[in-house]
Amino acid sequence: MVSESISGRREELRPRPQANSLGTIIGAAAGLVLRSARDDDAAAIIELIAAVWSEYPGKTLVAANDMPELLRPASAYAECGGRFWVVEANGHVIGTIALASSAEPGVVELQKLYVARAMRKNGLGSFLCHLVECEARERGAHAIELWSDVKLRDAHHRYERLGYRRGEALKTYDDTSSTVRYYYRKSLVAELPDHPDQPTGVAKRPPDAIDRWQQLFHLGAAGGTFLGAAKP
């Protein structure tokens, strides 16, 4: 039995120095703000994740036992060389995602993807996954892995649309809900233009939805744009 935790720092995938500035605003528009997490976001993040878990029978979040890193999200991820992002709508946290090191060199782990019910089905979850992918590429990672609760079928469909492939491994967590998770992995191959002769097995990025969120936050498609503060 294991409990969810963030992995230790791996020097070969360290972020650039400015990447972990706590609370840095990356993009903002129409009452929405994309920024790095702060430790004082803890209560709002826990509330969001608890609300998502409550949609599934038998899922209960006790942060101190199940995800202690949520009690100080910014510091916990900064200390291990990871990152934690939040999306706010009029001051309320409505989306989260994080990146942590993996035990495998050259690989990062996608964690903490949660989106409020009212903000789903509009591409925000896919955009947040793309945010992690851009950061992973900036760090020189060749793959992203994640563990997803077996009950979260909508999340599984999203990951598969984005090019993640489910493995055979299962992980059981020693948390309040006795969570069981599937293993997913995505290889970060070079992006290729759409073309009839494009090799099979190369996942295409879903069009439109991610682009709309990038445009909303005035972000470019390149990963480097995501790492700094929003430009005036």
Phi and psi in degrees as a GROMACS rama.xvg file:
@    title "Ramachandran Plot"
@    xaxis  label "Phi"
@    yaxis  label "Psi"
@TYPE xy
-130.717  160.855  VAL-2
-113.557  151.886  SER-3
-66.3799  135.331  GLU-4
-149.847  164.828  SER-5
-98.9846  142.071  ILE-6
-77.7043  166.871  SER-7
-72.7388  166.386  GLY-8
-66.8673  139.099  ARG-9
-121.974  118.439  ARG-10
-61.2366  -33.3668  GLU-11
-69.2661  -13.6292  GLU-12
-118.942  27.3847  LEU-13
-66.7692  142.627  ARG-14
-73.8378  164.451  PRO-15
-66.1037  154.279  ARG-16
-54.501  -37.5263  PRO-17
-80.5308  -7.25414  GLN-18
-64.9596  -30.257  ALA-19
-102.06  20.9731  ASN-20
-60.2152  118.055  SER-21
-66.5833  127.696  LEU-22
80.6052  2.51948  GLY-23
-57.038  127.181  THR-24
-80.3685  124.355  ILE-25
-96.5285  -35.7577  ILE-26
-162.892  150.777  GLY-27
-152.888  139.409  ALA-28
-172.117  143.896  ALA-29
53.2284  40.3521  ALA-30
81.7142  -1.692  GLY-31
-104.696  140.552  LEU-32
-133.46  129.016  VAL-33
-105.856  123.473  LEU-34
-153.292  167.555  ARG-35
-71.9326  148.428  SER-36
-72.5432  155.861  ALA-37
-117.206  161.285  ARG-38
-65.034  -30.376  ASP-39
-77.5241  4.51772  ASP-40
-83.534  -4.60144  ASP-41
-51.5234  -50.8704  ALA-42
-62.1252  -41.8113  ALA-43
-67.9002  -39.3244  ALA-44
-66.1769  -45.2041  ILE-45
-61.6338  -40.7701  ILE-46
-61.2164  -43.1911  GLU-47
-62.9901  -50.3807  LEU-48
-64.1665  -40.3132  ILE-49
-61.3203  -38.8681  ALA-50
-65.3616  -41.1112  ALA-51
-65.1366  -45.8991  VAL-52
-61.0605  -35.6319  TRP-53
-66.2442  -12.9754  SER-54
-73.8326  -11.2705  GLU-55
-118.182  130.587  TYR-56
-55.9587  132.883  PRO-57
81.9236  2.32633  GLY-58
-99.095  116.789  LYS-59
-134.524  132.462  THR-60
-101.701  121.416  LEU-61
-118.247  96.3729  VAL-62
-55.2497  -42.8098  ALA-63
-60.6343  -28.9791  ALA-64
-96.676  -41.4526  ASN-65
-88.5835  -40.8794  ASP-66
-143.813  70.8563  MET-67
-59.9985  -23.1092  PRO-68
-63.4823  -20.775  GLU-69
-69.2423  -16.8275  LEU-70
-72.1778  -20.4706  LEU-71
-149.353  68.2261  ARG-72
-60.9122  -44.2419  PRO-73
-65.5901  -49.7548  ALA-74
-64.2855  -42.6771  SER-75
-60.2419  -43.7147  ALA-76
-77.4145  -33.5064  TYR-77
-63.706  -39.267  ALA-78
-65.4521  -26.7288  GLU-79
-102.598  10.0293  CYS-80
77.8079  15.8069  GLY-81
-94.8912  -166.57  GLY-82
-145.579  152.585  ARG-83
-138.7  123.802  PHE-84
-112.694  151.495  TRP-85
-131.494  153.107  VAL-86
-116.923  128.685  VAL-87
-109.059  147.25  GLU-88
-123.823  110.553  ALA-89
51.8858  42.558  ASN-90
87.887  -3.34378  GLY-91
-107.044  132.822  HIS-92
-70.9902  119.65  VAL-93
-121.185  0.00396666  ILE-94
-160.755  145.673  GLY-95
-142.665  155.475  THR-96
-161.753  153.816  ILE-97
-142.989  160.235  ALA-98
-127.671  135.951  LEU-99
-136.172  161.861  ALA-100
-69.3402  154.025  SER-101
-105.195  162.074  SER-102
-68.2418  -19.2898  ALA-103
-92.1066  124.353  GLU-104
-57.2756  140.63  PRO-105
78.7746  8.68703  GLY-106
-126.118  142.382  VAL-107
-118.862  161.149  VAL-108
-114.509  128.984  GLU-109
-83.2776  129.441  LEU-110
-137.21  164.944  GLN-111
58.6173  36.9271  LYS-112
-81.563  109.552  LEU-113
-141.473  135.762  TYR-114
-132.706  133.208  VAL-115
-58.7057  146.073  ALA-116
-52.6129  -43.8849  ARG-117
-67.7693  -14.7188  ALA-118
-106.968  13.3035  MET-119
-89.171  170.189  ARG-120
67.7031  22.3225  LYS-121
-130.156  12.0895  ASN-122
92.9424  -1.74874  GLY-123
-63.5566  -43.2023  LEU-124
-60.5795  -42.4443  GLY-125
-66.0125  -38.3548  SER-126
-61.6685  -42.9322  PHE-127
-64.9274  -38.5987  LEU-128
-61.6037  -40.2583  CYS-129
-64.437  -34.7817  HIS-130
-58.6753  -46.1244  LEU-131
-64.4233  -39.8758  VAL-132
-62.2892  -42.0544  GLU-133
-62.4642  -43.6133  CYS-134
-63.5137  -40.9984  GLU-135
-61.1525  -43.0063  ALA-136
-63.3437  -40.0587  ARG-137
-58.7601  -33.7584  GLU-138
-85.1037  -4.86067  ARG-139
82.7165  17.7998  GLY-140
-70.243  148.337  ALA-141
-104.904  -4.14715  HIS-142
-161.044  156.663  ALA-143
-122.278  137.884  ILE-144
-124.357  162.906  GLU-145
-159.342  160.984  LEU-146
-120.792  124.312  TRP-147
-122.103  131.678  SER-148
-51.8457  133.537  ASP-149
-60.1796  -20.7438  VAL-150
-81.0672  -18.1441  LYS-151
-88.8122  71.1499  LEU-152
-65.6968  -36.486  ARG-153
-61.8692  -38.6153  ASP-154
-64.7214  -39.455  ALA-155
-61.2054  -42.55  HIS-156
-62.5505  -40.1733  HIS-157
-62.5214  -48.8455  ARG-158
-59.669  -41.6221  TYR-159
-66.5956  -37.5796  GLU-160
-63.4085  -30.8759  ARG-161
-86.5648  3.20862  LEU-162
101.443  6.45552  GLY-163
-80.8563  145.331  TYR-164
-120.059  132.773  ARG-165
-80.4786  134.353  ARG-166
-94.5021  -173.656  GLY-167
-85.537  -18.6308  GLU-168
-70.6746  144.263  ALA-169
-124.184  144.915  LEU-170
-127.106  128.84  LYS-171
-102.568  130.932  THR-172
-104.672  141.551  TYR-173
-87.3143  61.4546  ASP-174
-114.932  -177.234  ASP-175
-60.1813  -31.7072  THR-176
-100.614  4.72366  SER-177
50.4483  50.9329  SER-178
-62.9549  141.218  THR-179
-120.72  134.441  VAL-180
-129.26  146.568  ARG-181
-84.1165  155.093  TYR-182
-99.0658  132.681  TYR-183
-126.977  151.693  TYR-184
-148.512  144.175  ARG-185
-133.48  129.344  LYS-186
-83.6161  134.357  SER-187
-91.9804  73.5645  LEU-188
-76.697  162.742  VAL-189
-62.7654  137.779  ALA-190
-70.3311  135.238  GLU-191
-115.473  148.626  LEU-192
-69.1952  153.136  PRO-193
-61.6866  128.651  ASP-194
-163.164  141.399  HIS-195
-56.8306  -28.3443  PRO-196
-91.9661  8.15237  ASP-197
-60.0241  132.537  GLN-198
-58.5174  145.273  PRO-199
-71.3381  156.138  THR-200
91.6255  -8.88006  GLY-201
-95.9553  116.312  VAL-202
-73.5406  130.34  ALA-203
-87.8286  142.461  LYS-204
-72.5009  130.491  ARG-205
-55.4812  131.025  PRO-206
-75.3798  164.041  PRO-207
75.0999  -62.9698  ASP-208
-60.3146  -50.4027  ALA-209
-63.5759  -42.7012  ILE-210
-60.5806  -39.1911  ASP-211
-63.1921  -41.3237  ARG-212
-69.81  -36.677  TRP-213
-61.8135  -43.8642  GLN-214
-67.1066  -37.7547  GLN-215
-60.0613  -41.8555  LEU-216
-90.7875  6.02901  PHE-217
59.4596  46.4602  HIS-218
-109.455  147.5  LEU-219
-83.8871  171.944  GLY-220
-77.369  -23.4968  ALA-221
-73.6499  146.709  ALA-222
-60.9483  -34.5065  GLY-223
-60.3847  -28.7146  GLY-224
-63.1001  -29.2784  THR-225
-75.2012  -17.83  PHE-226
-85.5895  -25.7962  LEU-227
-95.4826  -176.816  GLY-228
-76.081  159.87  ALA-229
-63.7937  139.096  ALA-230
-83.0821  148.744  LYS-231
